[in-house]
Amino acid sequence: MRLLDFSSKDIGIDLGTANILITLRGKGIVLREPAVVAIDQATSDIVSTGSEAKEMLGRTPESIRAVRPMREGVIADFTATGLMLKNMLRKVCRKYNAGKPRVVVGVPSGISEVEERAVQEAFLQAGAKEVYLIDEPMASAIGAGLNVLEPNGKMIVDIGGGTTEVAVISLGGIVTSTSIKVAGDAIDEAIIAYLKRKQNIVIGQAAAENLKIELGCAMPLVSEVVKEIRGRDIDTGLPKNIEIYSKQIQEAMEKPIGEIIEAIINTLANTPPELSADILQNGIYLSGGGALIRNLDTLVTLKTGVKAFVADSPLECVTIGTGKTLENFEKLKKILLNRKYNH
């Protein structure tokens, strides 16, 4: 009975720049929320977290601060992150009676020891009993269904909100990797800058994200898609509506997508020949929200000469990977970053 009780308290977390996903052993994904928190400036209490807080971004009075406390895959605002995690973890633990859980967290592969410590502290303060860290690309590869323990090279490209992680994995370790701070957020910013420059209109980040999702493509679409957007005219300062076409958004996204492909090519160039041969055979797996950009897999295939595949459930790969790690803890614990933190 104790064993069952213990296993039910295992929680896997994808601590993303844009979204936080939590999986509970035996239950699957139990929470999926934007990584946003709204805080009352006077009392430092949480007003809301997740979707409700995201709605407030750019719309709050002075008394409330709505922030995305994660930047480029790491904690930028420690206090806000702590409050957000405590709130989300409490929600899950209360609903599923998880007590003080054992936690496995996906972190960017380029994270420093100071940043690792900050992540671990945030979770211990949020109520975790033990905290283990796993490289995001490793968790993503496991979540994409790849066997990371065998002596066979696999390449995973995890395009999140704040970072793109490219890694070659073999024998349960990352052989070579590249982590760049160009991902979903950078693409949104490129769209904002493009519309400002070419259309003389200012839009917010949420509108840019919607354009990326609805019109975004890495190569021209077979049939052009159009959408009307509302923004602020730069010259008059007044609101105005304009029509935007998918080819314009493709043009806006060209530079950041080019940088992501460059990171893939650089990683392939640093891969030992035996593993390069494996990758040519196995292909390149794309995960994270960025994997959903239309025609990106085709462009990667074209630029690298290696077949690219979009992983099943790309948005959930890291979380699914942390969950599978907990399910096969004894077998997979050697792939965890070899520091365990507990109270």
DANORBEL-V653552 format. One record per residue. N is the residue number from 1. RES is the residue in one small letter. SS is DSSP state (~ for helix, > for strand, _ for the rest). PHI is phi in whole degrees, -180 to 180 (999 if undefined). Layout:
n = {N | N}
res = {RES | RES}
ss = {SS | SS}
phi = {PHI | PHI}
This chain:
n = {1 | 2 | 3 | 4 | 5 | 6 | 7 | 8 | 9 | 10 | 11 | 12 | 13 | 14 | 15 | 16 | 17 | 18 | 19 | 20 | 21 | 22 | 23 | 24 | 25 | 26 | 27 | 28 | 29 | 30 | 31 | 32 | 33 | 34 | 35 | 36 | 37 | 38 | 39 | 40 | 41 | 42 | 43 | 44 | 45 | 46 | 47 | 48 | 49 | 50 | 51 | 52 | 53 | 54 | 55 | 56 | 57 | 58 | 59 | 60 | 61 | 62 | 63 | 64 | 65 | 66 | 67 | 68 | 69 | 70 | 71 | 72 | 73 | 74 | 75 | 76 | 77 | 78 | 79 | 80 | 81 | 82 | 83 | 84 | 85 | 86 | 87 | 88 | 89 | 90 | 91 | 92 | 93 | 94 | 95 | 96 | 97 | 98 | 99 | 100 | 101 | 102 | 103 | 104 | 105 | 106 | 107 | 108 | 109 | 110 | 111 | 112 | 113 | 114 | 115 | 116 | 117 | 118 | 119 | 120 | 121 | 122 | 123 | 124 | 125 | 126 | 127 | 128 | 129 | 130 | 131 | 132 | 133 | 134 | 135 | 136 | 137 | 138 | 139 | 140 | 141 | 142 | 143 | 144 | 145 | 146 | 147 | 148 | 149 | 150 | 151 | 152 | 153 | 154 | 155 | 156 | 157 | 158 | 159 | 160 | 161 | 162 | 163 | 164 | 165 | 166 | 167 | 168 | 169 | 170 | 171 | 172 | 173 | 174 | 175 | 176 | 177 | 178 | 179 | 180 | 181 | 182 | 183 | 184 | 185 | 186 | 187 | 188 | 189 | 190 | 191 | 192 | 193 | 194 | 195 | 196 | 197 | 198 | 199 | 200 | 201 | 202 | 203 | 204 | 205 | 206 | 207 | 208 | 209 | 210 | 211 | 212 | 213 | 214 | 215 | 216 | 217 | 218 | 219 | 220 | 221 | 222 | 223 | 224 | 225 | 226 | 227 | 228 | 229 | 230 | 231 | 232 | 233 | 234 | 235 | 236 | 237 | 238 | 239 | 240 | 241 | 242 | 243 | 244 | 245 | 246 | 247 | 248 | 249 | 250 | 251 | 252 | 253 | 254 | 255 | 256 | 257 | 258 | 259 | 260 | 261 | 262 | 263 | 264 | 265 | 266 | 267 | 268 | 269 | 270 | 271 | 272 | 273 | 274 | 275 | 276 | 277 | 278 | 279 | 280 | 281 | 282 | 283 | 284 | 285 | 286 | 287 | 288 | 289 | 290 | 291 | 292 | 293 | 294 | 295 | 296 | 297 | 298 | 299 | 300 | 301 | 302 | 303 | 304 | 305 | 306 | 307 | 308 | 309 | 310 | 311 | 312 | 313 | 314 | 315 | 316 | 317 | 318 | 319 | 320 | 321 | 322 | 323 | 324 | 325 | 326 | 327 | 328 | 329 | 330 | 331 | 332 | 333 | 334 | 335 | 336 | 337 | 338 | 339 | 340 | 341 | 342 | 343}
res = {m | r | l | l | d | f | s | s | k | d | i | g | i | d | l | g | t | a | n | i | l | i | t | l | r | g | k | g | i | v | l | r | e | p | a | v | v | a | i | d | q | a | t | s | d | i | v | s | t | g | s | e | a | k | e | m | l | g | r | t | p | e | s | i | r | a | v | r | p | m | r | e | g | v | i | a | d | f | t | a | t | g | l | m | l | k | n | m | l | r | k | v | c | r | k | y | n | a | g | k | p | r | v | v | v | g | v | p | s | g | i | s | e | v | e | e | r | a | v | q | e | a | f | l | q | a | g | a | k | e | v | y | l | i | d | e | p | m | a | s | a | i | g | a | g | l | n | v | l | e | p | n | g | k | m | i | v | d | i | g | g | g | t | t | e | v | a | v | i | s | l | g | g | i | v | t | s | t | s | i | k | v | a | g | d | a | i | d | e | a | i | i | a | y | l | k | r | k | q | n | i | v | i | g | q | a | a | a | e | n | l | k | i | e | l | g | c | a | m | p | l | v | s | e | v | v | k | e | i | r | g | r | d | i | d | t | g | l | p | k | n | i | e | i | y | s | k | q | i | q | e | a | m | e | k | p | i | g | e | i | i | e | a | i | i | n | t | l | a | n | t | p | p | e | l | s | a | d | i | l | q | n | g | i | y | l | s | g | g | g | a | l | i | r | n | l | d | t | l | v | t | l | k | t | g | v | k | a | f | v | a | d | s | p | l | e | c | v | t | i | g | t | g | k | t | l | e | n | f | e | k | l | k | k | i | l | l | n | r | k | y | n | h}
ss = {_ | ~ | ~ | ~ | ~ | ~ | ~ | _ | _ | > | > | > | > | > | > | _ | _ | _ | > | > | > | > | > | > | _ | _ | _ | > | > | > | > | > | > | > | _ | _ | > | > | > | > | _ | _ | _ | _ | _ | > | > | > | > | _ | ~ | ~ | ~ | ~ | ~ | ~ | _ | _ | _ | _ | _ | _ | _ | > | > | > | > | _ | _ | > | > | _ | _ | > | > | _ | _ | ~ | ~ | ~ | ~ | ~ | ~ | ~ | ~ | ~ | ~ | ~ | ~ | ~ | ~ | ~ | ~ | ~ | ~ | ~ | _ | _ | _ | _ | _ | > | > | > | > | > | > | _ | _ | _ | _ | _ | ~ | ~ | ~ | ~ | ~ | ~ | ~ | ~ | ~ | ~ | ~ | ~ | ~ | _ | _ | _ | _ | > | > | > | > | > | > | ~ | ~ | ~ | ~ | ~ | ~ | ~ | ~ | _ | _ | _ | _ | _ | _ | _ | _ | _ | _ | > | > | > | > | > | > | _ | _ | _ | _ | > | > | > | > | > | > | > | _ | _ | > | > | > | > | > | > | > | > | _ | _ | _ | ~ | ~ | ~ | ~ | ~ | ~ | ~ | ~ | ~ | ~ | ~ | ~ | ~ | ~ | ~ | ~ | _ | > | > | _ | _ | ~ | ~ | ~ | ~ | ~ | ~ | ~ | ~ | ~ | ~ | ~ | _ | > | _ | _ | _ | _ | _ | _ | _ | _ | > | > | > | > | > | > | > | > | _ | _ | _ | _ | _ | > | > | > | > | > | > | > | ~ | ~ | ~ | ~ | ~ | ~ | ~ | ~ | ~ | ~ | ~ | ~ | ~ | ~ | ~ | ~ | ~ | ~ | ~ | ~ | ~ | ~ | ~ | ~ | _ | _ | _ | ~ | ~ | ~ | ~ | ~ | ~ | ~ | ~ | ~ | ~ | _ | > | > | > | > | _ | ~ | ~ | ~ | ~ | _ | > | _ | ~ | ~ | ~ | ~ | ~ | ~ | ~ | ~ | ~ | _ | _ | _ | > | > | > | _ | _ | _ | ~ | ~ | ~ | ~ | ~ | ~ | ~ | ~ | ~ | ~ | ~ | ~ | ~ | ~ | _ | ~ | ~ | ~ | ~ | ~ | ~ | ~ | _ | > | > | > | > | > | > | _}
phi = {999 | -60 | -60 | -60 | -60 | -68 | -66 | -71 | -100 | -89 | -126 | -109 | -133 | -101 | -90 | -90 | -68 | -96 | -137 | -117 | -120 | -125 | -117 | -115 | -55 | 88 | -117 | 80 | -74 | -111 | -150 | -142 | -138 | -61 | -82 | -134 | -135 | -113 | -123 | -74 | -61 | -76 | -103 | 64 | -85 | -77 | -87 | -165 | -132 | 71 | -58 | -62 | -69 | -63 | -61 | -85 | -54 | 75 | -128 | -89 | -73 | -61 | -73 | -121 | -114 | -104 | -136 | -103 | -75 | -99 | -127 | 49 | 82 | -129 | -74 | -99 | -126 | -64 | -61 | -64 | -63 | -57 | -64 | -64 | -65 | -59 | -64 | -71 | -67 | -63 | -57 | -69 | -64 | -69 | -66 | -110 | 52 | -93 | 56 | -100 | -81 | -91 | -122 | -115 | -117 | -80 | -127 | -60 | -69 | -92 | -67 | -86 | -64 | -64 | -68 | -58 | -62 | -65 | -63 | -61 | -59 | -59 | -76 | -64 | -68 | -80 | 115 | -76 | -88 | -135 | -127 | -115 | -110 | -134 | -60 | -54 | -62 | -67 | -61 | -64 | -64 | -64 | -65 | -82 | 87 | -85 | -86 | -84 | -89 | -80 | -80 | -148 | -69 | -125 | -114 | -121 | -122 | -105 | -102 | -95 | -84 | -104 | -136 | -110 | -112 | -114 | -143 | -107 | -118 | -156 | 51 | 72 | -137 | -90 | -80 | -148 | -153 | -135 | -124 | -122 | -91 | -128 | -159 | -53 | -63 | -64 | -67 | -59 | -65 | -64 | -67 | -60 | -63 | -63 | -68 | -66 | -74 | -96 | -116 | 60 | -132 | -108 | -124 | -88 | -65 | -63 | -67 | -64 | -63 | -64 | -63 | -61 | -70 | -85 | -117 | -62 | -157 | -88 | -138 | -54 | -82 | -61 | -122 | -59 | -112 | -129 | -147 | -89 | -125 | -116 | -152 | -113 | -68 | -65 | -73 | -92 | 77 | -96 | -65 | -150 | -105 | -141 | -95 | -122 | -106 | -60 | -67 | -70 | -68 | -60 | -64 | -63 | -88 | -55 | -65 | -61 | -66 | -60 | -69 | -66 | -66 | -61 | -63 | -66 | -63 | -63 | -67 | -61 | -67 | -96 | -91 | -55 | -53 | -61 | -74 | -60 | -63 | -62 | -65 | -59 | -78 | -83 | 90 | -109 | -102 | -105 | -137 | 84 | -57 | -63 | -65 | -83 | -65 | -59 | 69 | -65 | -61 | -65 | -65 | -62 | -59 | -64 | -79 | -107 | 78 | -115 | -62 | -106 | -124 | -88 | -63 | -66 | 46 | -58 | -68 | -107 | -55 | -63 | -64 | -60 | -63 | -66 | -64 | -65 | -64 | -68 | -66 | -115 | -57 | -63 | -73 | -102 | -64 | -69 | -87 | -71 | -62 | -73 | -119 | -110 | -118 | -151 | -76}
